[in-house]
Amino acid sequence: MKNTERDAIIALDFPNREQTLEFLDLFSEEKKPFVKIGMELFYASGPDMVREIKARGHRIFLDLKLHDIPNTVKRTMAVLSGLDIDMVNLHASGGSEMMKAALEGLTRPDGTRPLLIAVTQLTSTDERMLHDELLIEASMNRTVMRYAQNAASCGLDGVVCSPLEAASIKEECGNDFITVTPGIRFADSDAGDQKRIMTPADAGKAGCDYIVMGRPITKASDPVGAYRRAMHDFLG
Ligand code: C5P
């Protein structure tokens, strides 16, 4: 089932089709990069955008972070699976029944399916918010680990996590459990709003399976060069 090769995924955080295709056209001479389509682009340009990018030969991580009742998530995953995407995600906080329903919906009639990855706690959630707003008494680390274990025991393929958590998640959930890690920055690039960051080279050494990079590639003066550098550093 698993088709996992360690890879760098470019976050296509663009507001429309034109800017997205203009960016992807830069890669006409390259092996087509694995890309991530998030809520912004999907809500702006819809499933046709996904089909168009797929037809250009890219692998696609559809980062829509589903979270709803099990039946709704199952039916939605069935629709997304029909888009021939390679990876999709949901919130582990939706619970085990929802995660199992998602897997069922995602599985195509021929038994294949995209990788299904869980979000544990968003990196924008801090300990104060966890305790004071969400009324979760366990620590952030304990919550992240428990959500990852829940996802693993439901049969999901991995989690989105900080590169700093990748090693302990693999210790808890097994080495085959995939870690997809945003918060990646070159040593000489601007951290922006990312707080807990790692370089592509260190993420590789930490055992991350996929790194997700947006602005250090999309906003670079030479995006193709930045992508090549990320791949080179990450794969070692
Ligand atoms: O530009 P940058 O490299 O920070 O982009 C990271 C991408 O990963 C963005 O699309 C962001 O939404 C996503 N992401 C993240 N942190 C998470 C989950 C997703 O940065 N915990």
Residues whose N, C-alpha, C, O or C-beta is under 5 A from the ligand:
A	BS01	C5P	A11 D13 G38 L122 T123 P182 G183 I184 Q194 V212 M213 G214 R215 P216
